[in-house]
Amino acid sequence: MIKIIAVGDICTGDHYFNVGSGVRSCTIIHGADFLFDNIRHELSGADIVFGNLECVISDIGIDYNNIESLCFRGVPHVANSLKKAGFNLINIANNHILQHGIVAFQDTISTLAQAGIDILGLKGDDGFSSKPVKFNINGTLIGFLGYSLVKDCYCQDYIPYATSSKNEILNDIVKLGKETDLICLSLHYGLEGMPEPSPKERFLLEEFADQGVDLIIGHHSHIFQPVKTYKNKIIFYSLGNFIFDLFWIEKMCNGYIAKICIELDAIDYSLLPYTINLFMQPTYNKHDGSVMSELYLYNDEYEYMNEYSNFETSLFFKKIIYIFQHFLYGKTLLKCKFLVNKVLFKWK
């Protein structure tokens, strides 16, 4: 039997709107272990504990007077707190990991490795476009692959994580299938805030499953999306945020821990609901009795994109309201500079 615990997006840095009062600021006050205190017991007892790290954990190059340098940057010792909480596998293939440059990225990889955490999503070699991570658990060899399909906005040169094409991913799956008994795929993809993947994305993930993937764990939407059981395989389209300070939408403060059990040819799972409290801690929400099963609202790509356009408009106003409601919390001067720069950039 193999037990896997998976969570969604982890950002241990402050967001721009919460600079001085976000996750990083909270860890400086209370310590990084504090983030996991309300959920630590739910992360125990598994062979593999997995999450997606959507920030750097490095202070290399930091400028405390520059909001662009300060945000999406966790304190380095949070790596030890992740390990202490049970994490032994972290995906880094996403659109924020290079936000502070290649040196901070490399320092993050080194810090995670020194804490004893395996890193998923690095650019591959030896015929792999993504470097696989393998575990031998009770005689069963399980392999992980990690990719980002989201465009990187911070690096114009060499990207050191896996940004593979569909064919490259399919080739990796076939190659790894010859070396392992089970394959798990971590995928950073889709559109932020949407309640489900697009029809094209659903078909793509099913194609990966048809090619040999047994378990897919998606992230990037920042909200929980329904789970699909597909031909005795499990697709977690998105588990939502695990640690993040995106408080302007309630759904971005809720998520689910996936507890997965693999035995013989069967995969079973359960979902544990939690809410991120105002101290940035994921906290078990025992009163949430909602059933998160497969539910498709959109079967047409045009309809889906039209709905996303409407969502973006709504999201813009929610962000504006949140900024002004919380303007005096944290580093107000840096927020002023950030807003002024945004306005000037828009009108250039």
C-alpha positions in Angstrom: 0.0 0.0 0.0 1.2 3.5 -0.9 -0.2 6.6 0.9 0.2 10.0 -0.7 -1.0 13.3 0.7 -1.3 16.2 -1.8 -2.0 19.8 -1.4 -2.3 22.7 -3.8 -0.5 26.0 -4.2 2.0 27.2 -1.5 3.3 30.7 -1.5 5.3 31.7 1.6 5.9 35.2 0.5 3.7 38.3 0.7 1.5 39.3 -2.2 1.7 42.8 -3.5 -1.6 43.8 -1.9 -0.5 42.4 1.5 3.2 43.5 1.6 4.1 43.8 5.2 1.1 41.8 6.4 1.1 38.7 4.2 2.6 35.2 4.6 6.2 36.2 4.8 5.5 38.9 7.3 3.5 36.5 9.4 6.4 34.0 9.4 8.8 36.7 10.5 6.6 37.5 13.5 5.5 34.0 14.5 8.0 31.7 12.9 7.6 29.5 9.8 6.5 26.4 11.8 3.5 28.5 12.8 2.0 28.2 9.3 1.4 24.5 9.7 0.4 24.3 13.4 -3.4 23.9 12.7 -3.0 21.3 10.0 0.2 19.4 10.9 -1.5 16.3 12.2 -3.4 15.9 8.9 -0.1 15.7 6.9 1.3 12.8 8.9 1.3 9.1 8.2 1.9 9.2 4.4 4.8 7.9 2.3 4.8 11.0 0.1 3.6 14.5 1.0 3.4 16.8 -2.0 2.7 20.4 -2.8 3.4 23.1 -5.4 5.8 25.9 -4.3 4.8 29.1 -6.1 7.5 31.4 -4.9 11.2 31.4 -4.1 12.5 30.8 -0.6 15.6 32.9 -0.9 16.8 36.4 0.2 19.5 36.6 -2.4 19.1 39.9 -4.2 16.3 41.2 -2.0 15.7 45.0 -1.8 13.5 45.8 1.2 12.5 49.1 -0.4 11.3 47.6 -3.6 7.9 45.9 -3.6 8.7 43.9 -6.8 11.8 42.5 -5.0 10.1 41.8 -1.7 6.9 40.0 -2.8 6.5 36.3 -3.7 9.6 35.6 -1.6 9.5 33.3 1.4 12.1 33.3 4.2 14.8 30.6 3.5 14.2 28.7 6.8 10.6 27.9 5.6 12.2 24.9 3.8 12.9 23.2 7.2 9.3 24.0 8.3 8.0 22.3 5.2 10.1 19.2 5.9 9.1 19.3 9.6 5.4 19.4 8.5 5.9 16.2 6.5 6.6 17.5 2.9 9.2 15.4 1.1 8.3 16.3 -2.6 7.8 19.8 -3.9 7.0 20.9 -7.4 8.8 24.0 -8.7 7.6 24.1 -12.3 5.4 27.2 -12.3 5.2 30.8 -13.4 6.5 32.4 -10.2 9.6 30.4 -9.4 11.9 32.6 -11.6 10.3 35.9 -10.5 13.5 36.9 -8.7 16.0 35.6 -11.2 18.1 32.5 -11.7 20.3 32.9 -8.7 17.4 33.1 -6.3 15.9 30.1 -8.1 19.1 28.1 -7.7 19.3 29.1 -4.0 15.7 27.9 -3.5 16.5 24.5 -5.1 19.6 24.2 -2.9 17.7 25.1 0.2 15.0 22.6 -0.4 17.5 19.9 -1.1 19.4 20.7 2.1 16.2 20.3 4.0 15.8 16.8 2.6 13.0 17.6 0.2 12.9 16.1 -3.4 12.4 18.6 -6.1 9.9 17.9 -9.0 9.6 19.8 -12.2 13.3 20.5 -13.1 14.2 20.4 -16.7 15.2 16.8 -17.6 18.1 15.0 -19.2 18.8 11.5 -20.5 15.8 11.7 -22.8 13.4 13.2 -20.4 12.1 16.8 -20.8 11.2 16.8 -17.1 13.5 15.2 -14.5 11.6 12.4 -12.9 11.5 11.7 -9.2 11.2 8.1 -8.2 10.2 6.4 -4.9 10.5 2.7 -4.0 7.7 2.1 -1.5 7.1 -1.4 -0.2 8.6 -2.8 -3.4 6.5 -0.7 -5.7 8.3 1.9 -7.9 6.4 5.1 -8.3 7.6 7.9 -10.6 6.6 11.6 -10.6 6.8 14.1 -13.5 6.2 17.8 -13.2 5.5 20.5 -15.8 4.3 24.0 -16.2 2.1 24.9 -19.2 1.8 28.5 -18.0 4.0 31.1 -19.9 6.9 32.4 -17.8 6.8 36.2 -17.7 10.2 36.6 -15.9 12.8 34.8 -17.9 13.5 35.4 -21.6 16.5 33.1 -21.8 17.0 29.5 -20.5 14.2 28.2 -18.3 15.5 25.6 -15.9 12.2 24.0 -15.2 10.0 21.8 -17.4 7.9 23.7 -19.9 7.4 20.8 -22.2 5.1 20.4 -25.2 2.3 17.9 -25.3 4.4 15.5 -27.3 7.3 15.8 -25.0 5.1 15.0 -22.0 3.7 12.0 -23.8 7.2 10.8 -24.6 8.2 11.2 -20.9 5.2 9.2 -19.8 6.0 6.3 -22.1 9.7 6.4 -21.1 9.0 6.5 -17.4 6.3 3.8 -17.7 9.0 1.4 -18.7 11.0 2.1 -15.5 8.2 2.3 -12.9 5.0 0.6 -11.8 3.0 3.8 -11.3 3.2 7.3 -12.7 2.0 10.6 -11.1 1.9 13.8 -13.0 2.0 17.3 -11.5 0.7 20.0 -13.9 0.7 23.8 -13.6 -1.9 24.8 -16.2 -5.2 26.6 -16.9 -6.7 29.9 -15.9 -6.8 31.4 -12.4 -10.1 31.5 -10.6 -12.1 29.3 -12.9 -14.2 26.6 -11.2 -13.1 23.9 -13.7 -10.6 23.3 -16.5 -11.6 24.1 -20.0 -12.9 21.4 -22.3 -9.5 21.3 -24.2 -7.7 20.9 -20.9 -9.9 18.1 -19.7 -9.3 16.2 -22.9 -5.5 16.8 -22.6 -5.4 15.4 -19.1 -7.4 12.4 -20.1 -4.9 11.8 -22.9 -2.1 11.8 -20.4 -4.1 9.2 -18.4 -4.7 7.1 -21.5 -0.9 7.1 -22.1 -0.2 5.6 -18.7 -0.5 8.2 -15.9 -2.2 6.9 -12.9 -2.6 10.1 -10.8 -2.7 13.7 -12.0 -2.4 16.6 -9.5 -3.1 20.0 -11.1 -2.5 23.5 -9.7 -2.5 27.2 -10.7 -6.2 28.0 -10.6 -6.0 29.0 -6.9 -9.4 27.5 -6.3 -10.6 23.9 -5.8 -11.9 22.2 -8.9 -13.9 19.0 -9.0 -12.1 15.6 -9.0 -12.5 13.1 -11.9 -12.3 9.4 -11.7 -11.2 8.3 -15.2 -10.7 4.7 -16.1 -9.7 3.7 -12.6 -7.3 6.7 -12.5 -7.7 9.9 -10.5 -7.5 13.5 -11.8 -7.3 16.3 -9.3 -7.8 19.3 -11.6 -6.9 21.6 -8.7 -6.7 21.4 -4.9 -6.8 25.2 -4.5 -4.5 27.3 -2.3 -2.8 25.7 0.7 -0.8 28.6 1.9 -1.5 31.9 0.2 -2.7 35.4 1.1 -5.2 35.9 -1.8 -8.1 37.1 0.5 -10.1 39.1 -2.0 -12.0 36.0 -3.2 -13.4 33.6 -0.5 -12.9 30.5 -2.7 -9.2 31.3 -2.8 -9.1 30.8 0.9 -10.6 27.4 0.8 -9.0 24.1 -0.3 -8.8 20.4 0.1 -6.1 18.0 1.2 -6.2 14.9 -0.9 -5.4 11.7 0.9 -4.6 9.0 -1.6 -4.3 5.3 -1.1 -2.9 3.0 -3.8 -3.2 -0.7 -3.3 -2.7 -3.3 -6.0 -4.5 -1.9 -9.1 -6.9 0.3 -7.1 -6.6 4.0 -6.3 -8.9 5.5 -3.6 -8.9 9.0 -2.1 -10.6 11.2 0.4 -10.7 15.0 0.7 -10.2 17.0 3.8 -11.5 20.6 3.7 -9.7 23.5 5.2 -9.8 27.3 5.3 -6.9 29.7 5.4 -7.4 31.9 8.4 -6.2 35.5 8.8 -2.9 34.3 10.3 -2.2 32.5 7.0 -2.7 29.0 8.5 -4.7 26.3 6.7 -7.2 25.1 9.3 -9.3 22.0 9.2 -12.9 23.0 8.4 -15.0 20.1 9.9 -18.3 21.9 9.1 -17.7 21.8 5.4 -19.9 18.9 4.2 -20.0 19.8 0.5 -19.5 17.0 -2.0 -16.8 17.9 -4.5 -17.5 15.6 -7.4 -17.1 15.9 -11.1 -19.2 18.7 -12.5 -18.8 20.3 -15.9 -20.5 23.7 -16.5 -18.8 24.4 -19.9 -18.6 22.0 -22.9 -17.8 24.7 -25.4 -14.4 26.4 -25.5 -15.8 29.8 -26.6 -18.4 29.8 -23.8 -15.6 29.0 -21.3 -13.3 31.8 -22.5 -16.3 34.2 -22.5 -17.0 33.3 -18.9 -13.4 33.9 -18.0 -13.5 37.3 -19.5 -16.5 38.1 -17.3 -14.7 36.7 -14.3 -11.6 38.9 -14.9 -13.8 42.0 -14.9 -15.3 41.0 -11.6 -11.9 40.0 -10.2 -10.5 43.5 -11.0 -13.1 45.3 -9.0 -12.8 42.8 -6.0 -9.0 43.5 -6.0 -9.5 47.3 -6.0 -12.0 47.0 -3.1 -9.6 44.8 -1.2 -6.6 47.1 -1.8 -8.4 50.1 -0.4 -9.9 48.2 2.6 -6.5 47.0 3.6 -4.3 49.9 2.4 -3.2 50.9 5.9 -2.2 47.4 6.9 1.5 46.5 6.4 3.9 48.6 4.3 1.6 51.5 3.1 4.4 53.4 1.4 5.5 50.4 -0.7 1.8 49.9 -1.7 1.6 53.6 -2.8 4.7 53.1 -4.9 3.3 49.9 -6.4 0.0 51.6 -7.3 1.6 54.7 -8.8 4.0 52.5 -10.9 1.0 50.4 -12.1 -0.9 53.6 -13.2 2.1 55.1 -14.9 2.9 51.8 -16.7 -0.7 51.6 -17.9 -0.7 55.0 -19.4 2.7 54.8 -21.1 
